[in-house]
Amino acid sequence: MFNEEFRLEKPLRWAMIGGGRGSQIGYIHRAAAARDGLFQLVAGAFDINPERCADFGKNIGVDVDRCYSDYRVMFEEEAKREDGIEVVSIATPNKFHYEMCKVALEAGMHVVCEKPLCFTVEEAQELKALAESKGKIIGVTYGYTGFQMVHQVRKMIENGDLGDIRVINMQFAHGWHNTELEKNDPGLKWRVSPDASGPTYVLGDIGTHALYLAEVMVPGLEIEELMCTRQSFIASRAPLEDNAHVMMHFKGGAVGTLWASAVNAGGIHEQKIRIVGSKASIEWWDEHPNQLVYEVQGQPKQLLDRGHGYLYNEDPAVSANRIGCGHAEGLFESWANLYHRFALAMDAMNRGDNETLANLWYPDVNAGLEGVRFLENCVESADNRCKWITYK
């Protein structure tokens, strides 16, 4: 069971960039960070409009004097305070991530950033080196990886329950953008605009979620080569794709596919991972995140449920149940589990506790870097007539 008694000596003083009024993702960040009392929201650059920023901040309990319409000013002013911010979360359009992460690290902040971390591998490597030189943590919000049953899969694979891994099928294919909704939806408009979103739409927005889930589930998973095809079924979105298929060969002999789509008409979410081994297969679906479908060759299909004693509960990521089995836990709990681990990592870094850092799982800067690397390789393949390319 989750240990609700764990506390830091003082909550980490936390701020947000972006995530203001009407932002679904901003609310998720705040709800997750507040869940365990490890973070305290004390400041924010929620909106570039000063009046809206102050009004929103006041309404969620932030001192108006600590609501800033410019994140650089926030860092400068907070640095003057004895109780200034220690951590910042970045919930803005993609094009700002690299610059904001860099400035935050230079200002001595730990960072939690939306994905993709940046646009290029070179930028990601620079951020990683800067974080290491400053002794700071970068956490990346692959928010689905806080679900306990994702980590149950990892333990089952480590234990050999599935045998040798042969096939990994990944998909995140919803239908909500099946028409040109961006004409009246600014939140979608920037996602399909190259200057704001970067070199991809669905691959970066949702495809990397599915890929990172597979990387968490399958220890040591490394892509050897891939082939990508991508389409813009809504023509105005070109050159960004609203549908993509990726085929992968992994080191060790396993193969995989990834389908990322925003035009899967009728699809609600449809993020599923199926892993096929030489002994058994297992499947996880984020619309039913508390369960796994486990199929052993020659035996009846099994449904494994979160919270039961037959799971690998010695792993804290598996046993982090906030309520007992049978009750549905959801996305807010998954995100709260990530923020809990971000806090553990930041506290350990602050104390110089390298042993804890070495043994603590969380989506770190390397997760962000590898997501950007995947996107670069997919774009290279797709833009070269779906050529198979050696992964680099």
C-alpha positions, 0 to 999 in steps of 0.5 A: 500500500502507498505510504502516505506518511512519507514527508519531506522536511519542508515541501518543495517550493514549486512554480508553473510556467503555462497551465493557466485558465482552461488548461486541462494539463495544467490542472493535472500537474497541480492536482498530482503535485498537491496530492502527497504534500511534497510540493507547494505551489507558491508562484507561477507564470500562468499566462502572458497576459498580466491581468489574466495571470494574476486573476487566475493565480489568485483564484487558485490560492497563489499570492498575486505578487508572485504571479508573473506574466514573464517566466524570466522575471519570475526567476529573477524575482524569486531568486531574491526571496529566502522562500523563492521557488526551487522547482518549476513545471513547464506546461507550454507549447513544445517550442518553448520547452528547450529555452525554458528548461535551459533558463530554469536550470541556469537559475538553479531550478529542478525542472518537470517538463512536458514532452517532447523535451525539445526539438533535437537530440543536440538540444536534449544532450545540452539540457542533460549536461547542464542539469548534471553540471548544476546538480538538478533533476529534469523529470519528463511527464510521461504520465501513464507510466505511474500506473502500477500495472505497467511496472507489474509487466516489467517485473513479470518480464524480468522474472521470465514469466513471458519467456523471450520477448518476440513482438511488441505492438504499441498504439495510441490512436484516438479519433478526436481530431478526425476533422479540421477542428484546429480552425476553432481550437487554439489548443489544437492549432499549435499542435499542428503548426510546425513552428510551435509543435516541432517536426511531428504532430501525433508521433511527438504528442502521443506516439512517444507515450506508447513507446516509453511505456514499452521501454518501461515494461521491457528492460533494456529495450533498444531500437536497432533500426526502424521504418516510418510512414506518416500521413496528413489526412487533414491536408492543411496539417501537412507537413505534420502527420495526423497518422503514422506507422512505425516498424522496429527491429530491436536489439536481441531479435524482437520486433515491434510496431507503433501506430499513432493517430488522431484520425482513428474515427470512433476511437476514444483513447486506444492506447494499448501495449501488447507484448508477446513472449515465447511462453505467454503474452500480456496486454495493457490498455490505458482505458482499463489501467488497473488490469492486465490481460495475461495469456499463457499458451495452452491455459485459459486467459487470465485477468490480473487486477491491481492491488492483489497479493499475487502481484510482484508487490516487493517493487514499490512501483507495483505496490503503490496502491492509494486505495484497495483493489477493486476500486478504480484508480486513474490518471490523477493517481498515475501522475501523482505517483510520478510527482512523488518520484520526482520529489524523491529524486529532487530531495536525494539530489539536494542531499547528495544521496547518490545511492537513492538516485541510482536505484530510483525509477522516474521518467528522467532527462534520458527518457526525454532525450530518447523520445526526441531521438525516436522522433528524429529517426522517424522523420528521417525515415518518413521523409526518405520514402519510408526507408529503413534506417539504422537507429542513431 
